[in-house]
Amino acid sequence: MTNYFSKKVKTTPNNKLSSNRDLFLNLEQVEPSLGYPGEKPIKESENYYNLITTDNSSLSERFWVSNSDITSVNGISIFKDGLLSGPANNIDEINFSGNILSASASGNISTITATVNVSGSNLGEVVFTDTNDFTTSTKLYFNSSVGILTVSDGIFVKDWFGTTINGVGIGPNYSPETLYVDGNALFVITESEDLVSDILTVNTIKATYLIDVNDSAGNINQILSSTGAGVSWTSNFTTISGDWGGQTGIRTDNVTYTNTTGSLLYVSATPGIDRIAEGLTESQIAGSYSIAEVDGIEVARTRDNGTANSRFLFLNVDFFVPNGSNYIVKVYNTTGTQWISSITTYSWSEFEF
């Protein structure tokens, strides 16, 4: 053994230690100081060892043992994602609390597996806190395969002003309505739709009513009309209906008639010329036109823009006639001279509103 002036000695390697050093101890086989708590950081390792002795040990027998080798070693270490959390070998009891957690011992006695699982919950139910614990509800589902969250009884919304409203708001602004949409909206009414397969089936979706600016749902046959500041249900509209009356063979051109029906009339008249039957040339009828007048005012005009060698010339005019007004249909040639003869009224129909 080398002697040093400092009187220090070099420690003996582990493989050369004397087996009876518990009886006769040389200085070089003395164990160095164990240090003090907090002197050095705890190294991460797959195995940790404890220094123990037993009741039947002779004199100062001590043993290094792994935590997994004995039941008498107290204290465990907590790891999170493989990293030591807190002091090592310093915990002797773990209590898993809460409905969302279940725990069981598995493998050797030093391994515990904790699983997040709400007791009694169904597939797809969303976990939430309730009375300082976790739970689920059959009324709140999430289908991860399609990304749909389903709430069966509605959504309770509390706005940022502290007012509670039983409704849903979509958009950046605040509104107390049950359904508030700031932007474009599309309402789709379907008879049956399976929104989340194997979880929840919506049998029927129906729109109950729409509320106007007066908080009214309206009455049967009313329509929504803009008020300039919103929409309101109103009965202020007219339903268009009536009957066609065939006047062919009764009405003719160049005769003044009076609307005595008590209603508005829509008139469709087609006067024309059979060039060959009337013995006329192409140039004589080319460019002819018809005019409809109501109370002496021109309200419709049709001009011939066809070919000069056509046999038939049709000049249809359509116009409205108020109740009590006079109306007449006239036909002129291209020079502006009225055709007094040679005109045939091929059709004349009137629709009474």
Secondary structure, DSSP 8 states (H G I E B T S, - for coil): ----TT-------GGG--TTTTTS--GGGS------TTSS-----S--EEEE--TT--TT--EEEEGGG-SS---B-EEETTEEESSTT-B------STTEEEEE-SSTT-EEEEE--TT--TTB--EE-SSSEE--TTEEEETTTTEEEESS---EE-TTS-EESSEEESSS---SSEEESS-------S-EEEETTTEEE----------TTS----TT-EEEE-SSSEEEE--------EEEE-BTTB-TT--EE--SSS-EEEEEEEEEEHHHHT--HHHHTT-EEEEEETTEEEEEEE--S-TT-SEEE--EEEEE-TT-EEEEEEE-TTS-B--SS-EEEEEEEEE-
